[in-house]
Amino acid sequence: MSNPNPGKGKKKTALFRMTWKEVQEAFSKNPTILIPMGSIEQHGPQTPTGDYRYMDVVSDLIAQNSGAVYAPTIPWGYSEYFKHFPGCLTLKPDTLKAILCDTMDGFLRHNLDHFVFVCGHKGDMPILEQVAREIKDKCRIRVATIEPLSWLTGDFMRKLYGVEKIDIGHGSDPMTSIAMHLFPDDVRMDLVEKGNPSSYAGMSVKGMSCLDFQGFPAYLYLDTNEIAPNGVLGDASHASAEAGKACVERMVKVGSDFVNWFTEQATKC
C-alpha cells in the first residue's frame, strides 16, 4: 500500500519545498535564512552561463549541515561588464536592490533575525552591503554575506593541481571545474579557447574595473570584451570534475562552519 503522506516526517531545508504549515513550524525556531544569488553571464565558450546554480547547490548542502533554511536562488545579478556577450542577463543596481529588499521584507515580517546572503557573483557585493546596512539602520539587525567562490584562492588551486603556477581567471577555472562536477552535461570542453593576458594598454588588470598602476590600484571601468574578446582569462584546459568536487567541498565546509557560528550570534543591535 502506498504511503498517502510521503513527505511527512522528512526534514526539508529548502523553503520552496515546504508547505506553508511546514514553513510556519520552521520559522518558529528562528532559523538562519540563507539567500543564495549569482548571475547569468558568460564564463568562456565552454562553460554554461547560469552560474547562479552553483550557489543553489552550495546553499542546499550548507543548510543540510547547519539546520538553516535556504530561499530560492536569485539568478540575476549586476553583470554590466559582460553585457556584450550573448546570454548575459544583467539587472540595473536599483532593480537588484529592490528585489533583495522585497525578498527580505517577506522574511522580516515573521520576526526572523538571522540572514546570510550566499553570493556567487562579485558584482553583487556593493549592492548587498547597501541592503545590509539599510536593514541594520531600519530593523536593527545585522545581516551577513559570504562569498564562497572567494575561498578558492590561488594557493588552494595550486595545491589542488599540485603545481607552483596555475593560470586561472574568469572564463576558465575554477568555474569550469565546478560546472564539470555539478552539471557535466552542460559543459563543452570541445569549445575551449586560449585565454587572454590580463592586461589593458600595457597595464595589468585586476578584475574588470581595476588596473595595477606602478603597484597601486587605479580604476578604469572596462567591459570584458575590451580585455578578453572571447571572455577567457586563464586556461580552462586544466579543468576537471575532480577539481570541481574539491572546490564544492571546500565552499560547503567553510560555509557550514560560518553559518553554524553565525547562528549562535546575537544579531539584534
DAQUI-V836319 format. One record per residue. N is the residue number from 1. RES is the residue in one letter. SS is DSSP state (alpha for helix, beta for strand, coil for the rest). PSI is psi in radians with two decimals (999 if undefined). Layout:
[[N & RES & SS & PSI] [N & RES & SS & PSI]]
This chain:
[[1 & M & coil & 2.28] [2 & S & coil & 2.63] [3 & N & coil & 2.08] [4 & P & coil & -0.26] [5 & N & coil & 1.18] [6 & P & coil & -0.43] [7 & G & coil & -0.18] [8 & K & coil & 2.31] [9 & G & coil & -0.18] [10 & K & coil & 2.35] [11 & K & coil & 2.19] [12 & K & coil & 2.41] [13 & T & coil & -0.28] [14 & A & beta & 2.16] [15 & L & alpha & -0.70] [16 & F & alpha & -0.11] [17 & R & alpha & -0.15] [18 & M & coil & 2.60] [19 & T & coil & 2.91] [20 & W & alpha & -0.48] [21 & K & alpha & -0.70] [22 & E & alpha & -0.65] [23 & V & alpha & -0.77] [24 & Q & alpha & -0.77] [25 & E & alpha & -0.75] [26 & A & alpha & -0.78] [27 & F & alpha & -0.49] [28 & S & coil & -0.34] [29 & K & coil & 0.07] [30 & N & coil & 1.04] [31 & P & coil & 2.85] [32 & T & coil & 2.30] [33 & I & beta & 2.13] [34 & L & beta & 2.31] [35 & I & beta & 1.64] [36 & P & beta & 2.61] [37 & M & beta & 2.73] [38 & G & coil & -2.29] [39 & S & coil & 2.99] [40 & I & beta & 1.76] [41 & E & coil & 2.95] [42 & Q & coil & 2.53] [43 & H & coil & 0.82] [44 & G & coil & 2.86] [45 & P & coil & -0.33] [46 & Q & coil & -0.31] [47 & T & coil & 2.41] [48 & P & coil & 2.66] [49 & T & coil & -0.41] [50 & G & beta & 1.25] [51 & D & coil & -0.25] [52 & Y & alpha & -0.43] [53 & R & alpha & -0.47] [54 & Y & alpha & -0.75] [55 & M & alpha & -0.43] [56 & D & alpha & -0.84] [57 & V & alpha & -0.82] [58 & V & alpha & -0.74] [59 & S & alpha & -0.68] [60 & D & alpha & -0.84] [61 & L & alpha & -0.66] [62 & I & alpha & -0.75] [63 & A & alpha & -0.72] [64 & Q & alpha & -0.58] [65 & N & alpha & -0.27] [66 & S & alpha & -0.23] [67 & G & coil & 0.12] [68 & A & coil & 2.90] [69 & V & beta & 2.34] [70 & Y & beta & 2.40] [71 & A & coil & 2.89] [72 & P & coil & 2.44] [73 & T & coil & 2.34] [74 & I & beta & 1.93] [75 & P & coil & -0.54] [76 & W & coil & 2.54] [77 & G & beta & -3.10] [78 & Y & coil & 1.78] [79 & S & coil & 0.71] [80 & E & alpha & -0.66] [81 & Y & alpha & -0.08] [82 & F & alpha & 0.11] [83 & K & coil & -0.34] [84 & H & coil & -0.22] [85 & F & coil & 2.35] [86 & P & coil & 2.39] [87 & G & coil & -0.20] [88 & C & coil & 2.14] [89 & L & beta & 1.85] [90 & T & beta & 2.51] [91 & L & coil & 2.64] [92 & K & coil & 2.60] [93 & P & alpha & -0.73] [94 & D & alpha & -0.60] [95 & T & alpha & -0.82] [96 & L & alpha & -0.72] [97 & K & alpha & -0.71] [98 & A & alpha & -0.72] [99 & I & alpha & -0.78] [100 & L & alpha & -0.76] [101 & C & alpha & -0.74] [102 & D & alpha & -0.67] [103 & T & alpha & -0.79] [104 & M & alpha & -0.67] [105 & D & alpha & -0.64] [106 & G & alpha & -0.49] [107 & F & alpha & -0.73] [108 & L & alpha & -0.49] [109 & R & coil & -0.21] [110 & H & coil & 0.32] [111 & N & coil & 0.53] [112 & L & coil & 2.65] [113 & D & coil & 0.27] [114 & H & coil & 1.94] [115 & F & beta & 2.38] [116 & V & beta & 2.05] [117 & F & beta & 2.26] [118 & V & beta & 1.69] [119 & C & beta & 2.16] [120 & G & coil & 0.30] [121 & H & coil & 2.08] [122 & K & alpha & -0.62] [123 & G & alpha & -0.32] [124 & D & alpha & -0.28] [125 & M & alpha & -0.79] [126 & P & alpha & -0.59] [127 & I & alpha & -0.67] [128 & L & alpha & -0.69] [129 & E & alpha & -0.71] [130 & Q & alpha & -0.81] [131 & V & alpha & -0.80] [132 & A & alpha & -0.69] [133 & R & alpha & -0.58] [134 & E & alpha & -0.67] [135 & I & alpha & -0.70] [136 & K & alpha & -0.74] [137 & D & alpha & -0.70] [138 & K & alpha & -0.75] [139 & C & alpha & -0.12] [140 & R & coil & 0.79] [141 & I & beta & 2.30] [142 & R & coil & 2.20] [143 & V & coil & 2.48] [144 & A & beta & 2.71] [145 & T & beta & 2.38] [146 & I & beta & 2.63] [147 & E & coil & 1.38] [148 & P & alpha & -0.61] [149 & L & alpha & -0.42] [150 & S & alpha & -0.26] [151 & W & alpha & -0.15] [152 & L & coil & 1.23] [153 & T & coil & 2.94] [154 & G & alpha & -0.74] [155 & D & alpha & -0.76] [156 & F & alpha & -0.78] [157 & M & alpha & -0.64] [158 & R & alpha & -0.75] [159 & K & alpha & -0.65] [160 & L & alpha & -0.72] [161 & Y & alpha & -0.19] [162 & G & coil & 0.58] [163 & V & coil & 2.77] [164 & E & coil & -0.53] [165 & K & coil & 2.23] [166 & I & coil & 2.42] [167 & D & coil & 1.64] [168 & I & coil & 2.83] [169 & G & coil & 3.12] [170 & H & coil & 2.41] [171 & G & coil & 0.00] [172 & S & coil & -2.14] [173 & D & coil & 2.65] [174 & P & coil & -0.08] [175 & M & alpha & -0.64] [176 & T & alpha & -0.73] [177 & S & alpha & -0.72] [178 & I & alpha & -0.73] [179 & A & alpha & -0.68] [180 & M & alpha & -0.56] [181 & H & alpha & -0.81] [182 & L & alpha & -0.67] [183 & F & coil & 1.07] [184 & P & alpha & -0.53] [185 & D & alpha & -0.25] [186 & D & alpha & -0.10] [187 & V & coil & 2.43] [188 & R & coil & 1.41] [189 & M & alpha & -0.28] [190 & D & alpha & -0.22] [191 & L & alpha & 0.09] [192 & V & coil & 2.35] [193 & E & coil & 2.73] [194 & K & coil & 2.48] [195 & G & coil & 2.93] [196 & N & beta & 2.69] [197 & P & coil & 2.48] [198 & S & coil & 1.24] [199 & S & beta & 2.77] [200 & Y & beta & 2.15] [201 & A & coil & 0.68] [202 & G & coil & -0.02] [203 & M & beta & 2.43] [204 & S & beta & 2.40] [205 & V & beta & 2.29] [206 & K & coil & 1.58] [207 & G & coil & -2.95] [208 & M & coil & -0.14] [209 & S & coil & 0.04] [210 & C & beta & 2.30] [211 & L & beta & 2.66] [212 & D & beta & 1.80] [213 & F & beta & 1.86] [214 & Q & coil & 0.60] [215 & G & coil & 0.05] [216 & F & beta & 2.64] [217 & P & beta & 2.37] [218 & A & beta & 2.49] [219 & Y & beta & 2.18] [220 & L & coil & 2.07] [221 & Y & coil & 1.60] [222 & L & coil & 2.76] [223 & D & coil & 2.70] [224 & T & alpha & -0.65] [225 & N & alpha & -0.27] [226 & E & alpha & -0.36] [227 & I & alpha & -0.74] [228 & A & coil & 1.68] [229 & P & coil & -0.50] [230 & N & coil & 0.08] [231 & G & coil & 0.18] [232 & V & coil & 2.14] [233 & L & beta & 2.22] [234 & G & coil & -2.94] [235 & D & coil & 1.86] [236 & A & alpha & -0.19] [237 & S & alpha & -0.28] [238 & H & alpha & -0.19] [239 & A & coil & 2.63] [240 & S & coil & 2.69] [241 & A & alpha & -0.59] [242 & E & alpha & -0.74] [243 & A & alpha & -0.69] [244 & G & alpha & -0.69] [245 & K & alpha & -0.77] [246 & A & alpha & -0.65] [247 & C & alpha & -0.78] [248 & V & alpha & -0.75] [249 & E & alpha & -0.69] [250 & R & alpha & -0.79] [251 & M & alpha & -0.70] [252 & V & alpha & -0.72] [253 & K & alpha & -0.91] [254 & V & alpha & -0.73] [255 & G & alpha & -0.73] [256 & S & alpha & -0.74] [257 & D & alpha & -0.75] [258 & F & alpha & -0.82] [259 & V & alpha & -0.69] [260 & N & alpha & -0.68] [261 & W & alpha & -0.83] [262 & F & alpha & -0.63] [263 & T & alpha & -0.49] [264 & E & coil & -0.09] [265 & Q & coil & 2.59] [266 & A & coil & 2.13] [267 & T & coil & -0.22] [268 & K & beta & 2.38] [269 & C & coil & 999]]
